[in-house]
Amino acid sequence: MAEHSAGIPFQMHRPAHAYLSMGGNIGDVRATFEDALALLAERGARVIARSSDYETPPWGKTDQQPFVNACVIVETSLAPHELLDLCLEVEKELGRIRMEKWGPRVIDIDVLAYEGRVIETPDLIVPHRYMLDRAFVLVPLSEIAPDLPIGGVTVAEHAKAFDSTGIVKLPPRAKGNAA
């Protein structure tokens, strides 16, 4: 069943698990991820699992630098649209300027899935409308949520269907390391 913005707002009585993807290709993306995760946690979306970082080829608009991508599972009492608003607020605070669809960016944070719900509103579609088309989402997501069902199939099974050529798992980032 789809949630409609004109309906009664969804109220959480217990924390929910939401699945987010992060990506960027401008500046020190890995440091930006850490800043984003700290801001999300401060504002009601506590990280409970985080994938490795992956260098990935650009998707959609391919004439740009490679991206760094990762996925996280957060625990939150925020309703789905409130979580989306928080993600957009954090992106903006960290310098995201939306100039070109699928173009270069400091950070992008997408809500992929939320407690198994299906949401179809003008500003939020969950599961994310493109997640099953993107190896750069499925590979890191399968690392932390391989058994998460999306459309009746697990994330791990979806990920196996993709050619992951060009997706490289990065070594852990050393604390205090600017690289």
C-alpha positions as CSV (number, residue, x, y, z in Angstrom):
1,M,0.0,0.0,0.0
2,A,1.4,3.4,-0.9
3,E,1.6,6.2,1.5
4,H,0.2,9.5,0.3
5,S,1.3,12.9,1.6
6,A,-2.4,14.0,2.0
7,G,-3.0,11.1,4.4
8,I,-2.5,10.9,8.1
9,P,1.3,11.3,8.9
10,F,3.0,8.0,9.8
11,Q,3.9,8.0,13.5
12,M,6.6,5.7,14.8
13,H,6.1,4.0,18.2
14,R,9.4,2.2,18.0
15,P,12.6,2.9,16.1
16,A,12.7,1.8,12.5
17,H,15.6,0.6,10.4
18,A,16.2,2.6,7.2
19,Y,18.8,1.9,4.5
20,L,20.7,4.8,3.0
21,S,23.2,5.1,0.2
22,M,25.9,7.8,0.1
23,G,28.0,8.9,-2.9
24,G,30.2,11.7,-4.0
25,N,33.1,12.6,-6.3
26,I,34.2,16.1,-5.2
27,G,36.7,16.7,-2.5
28,D,37.6,14.3,0.3
29,V,34.4,12.2,-0.1
30,R,35.3,9.7,2.6
31,A,35.8,12.5,5.2
32,T,32.5,14.0,4.0
33,F,30.8,10.6,4.7
34,E,32.1,10.7,8.2
35,D,30.8,14.2,8.7
36,A,27.4,13.2,7.2
37,L,27.1,10.2,9.5
38,A,27.9,12.3,12.6
39,L,25.2,14.9,11.6
40,L,22.6,12.2,10.9
41,A,23.3,10.6,14.3
42,E,23.1,13.9,16.1
43,R,19.7,14.6,14.5
44,G,17.9,11.3,15.0
45,A,19.3,8.7,12.5
46,R,21.9,6.5,14.4
47,V,24.1,4.4,12.3
48,I,23.9,0.7,13.3
49,A,25.8,-0.8,10.3
50,R,28.1,0.8,7.6
51,S,29.5,-0.8,4.5
52,S,33.0,-0.4,3.2
53,D,33.6,2.5,0.9
54,Y,33.8,1.6,-2.8
55,E,35.3,3.5,-5.7
56,T,32.8,3.2,-8.6
57,P,32.6,4.4,-12.2
58,P,30.1,7.2,-12.8
59,W,26.5,6.2,-13.7
60,G,24.0,8.2,-15.8
61,K,26.5,10.9,-16.7
62,T,29.8,9.1,-17.4
63,D,32.2,11.9,-18.4
64,Q,33.3,12.7,-14.8
65,Q,35.5,11.5,-12.0
66,P,34.9,8.1,-10.3
67,F,32.6,8.2,-7.2
68,V,33.0,6.8,-3.8
69,N,29.9,5.0,-2.6
70,A,28.8,3.4,0.7
71,C,25.6,2.3,2.4
72,V,24.4,2.5,5.9
73,I,21.6,1.1,8.1
74,V,20.2,3.7,10.5
75,E,17.9,3.3,13.4
76,T,15.5,6.2,13.6
77,S,12.2,7.3,15.1
78,L,11.8,9.8,12.2
79,A,9.0,9.1,9.8
80,P,10.1,8.4,6.2
81,H,9.6,11.9,4.9
82,E,11.3,13.4,8.0
83,L,14.3,11.1,7.3
84,L,14.4,12.3,3.7
85,D,14.3,15.9,4.9
86,L,17.1,15.3,7.3
87,C,19.2,13.7,4.5
88,L,18.6,16.7,2.2
89,E,19.5,19.1,5.1
90,V,22.7,17.3,5.8
91,E,23.7,17.3,2.0
92,K,23.1,21.0,1.9
93,E,25.0,21.7,5.1
94,L,28.0,19.8,3.7
95,G,28.0,21.8,0.5
96,R,25.8,19.9,-2.0
97,I,24.6,22.2,-4.8
98,R,22.1,20.6,-7.2
99,M,23.2,21.8,-10.7
100,E,23.1,18.8,-13.0
101,K,21.2,15.5,-12.8
102,W,23.7,12.7,-12.0
103,G,26.5,15.2,-12.2
104,P,29.5,15.7,-9.9
105,R,28.6,16.2,-6.2
106,V,30.2,16.6,-2.8
107,I,27.6,14.2,-1.3
108,D,24.4,12.5,-2.2
109,I,22.3,10.7,0.5
110,D,19.4,8.6,-0.7
111,V,16.8,6.8,1.3
112,L,16.8,3.3,-0.3
113,A,14.4,1.4,2.0
114,Y,12.5,2.0,5.2
115,E,11.2,-0.9,7.4
116,G,9.9,-2.9,4.4
117,R,7.4,-0.2,3.5
118,V,6.4,0.9,0.0
119,I,6.0,4.6,-0.3
120,E,5.0,6.4,-3.5
121,T,4.7,10.2,-3.1
122,P,5.9,13.0,-5.4
123,D,9.0,13.6,-3.2
124,L,9.8,10.1,-1.9
125,I,9.6,6.6,-3.5
126,V,10.7,3.7,-1.4
127,P,12.2,1.3,-2.3
128,H,14.3,3.8,-4.2
129,R,13.3,3.8,-7.9
130,Y,16.8,3.2,-9.3
131,M,18.4,1.1,-6.6
132,L,17.9,-2.2,-8.5
133,D,19.6,-0.7,-11.5
134,R,22.8,0.4,-9.7
135,A,25.6,-1.9,-8.8
136,F,27.2,1.0,-6.9
137,V,24.3,0.7,-4.5
138,L,23.7,-3.0,-4.5
139,V,27.3,-4.0,-3.9
140,P,27.8,-2.0,-0.7
141,L,24.2,-2.7,0.5
142,S,24.7,-6.4,0.1
143,E,27.7,-6.2,2.4
144,I,25.6,-5.0,5.3
145,A,22.1,-6.2,4.4
146,P,22.4,-9.2,2.1
147,D,19.0,-10.7,3.2
148,L,17.0,-7.5,2.8
149,P,14.1,-8.3,0.5
150,I,13.4,-5.8,-2.3
151,G,10.6,-6.8,-4.6
152,G,10.6,-10.4,-3.3
153,V,14.3,-11.0,-4.0
154,T,17.2,-10.4,-1.5
155,V,19.7,-7.6,-2.1
156,A,22.5,-10.2,-2.4
157,E,20.6,-11.9,-5.2
158,H,20.0,-8.6,-7.0
159,A,23.7,-7.7,-6.6
160,K,24.8,-11.0,-8.2
161,A,22.9,-10.1,-11.3
162,F,25.2,-7.2,-12.0
163,D,28.6,-7.0,-13.6
164,S,30.6,-5.2,-10.9
165,T,33.6,-4.5,-13.1
166,G,35.1,-1.2,-12.0
167,I,33.7,-1.3,-8.5
168,V,36.7,-1.5,-6.1
169,K,36.4,-2.0,-2.3
170,L,38.6,0.7,-0.7
171,P,40.8,-0.2,2.3
172,P,39.5,1.1,5.7
173,R,40.2,4.8,6.2
174,A,42.8,5.3,8.9
175,K,41.7,7.7,11.7
176,G,43.1,11.1,11.0
177,N,44.0,10.2,7.4
178,A,43.1,12.9,4.9
179,A,43.3,10.4,2.0
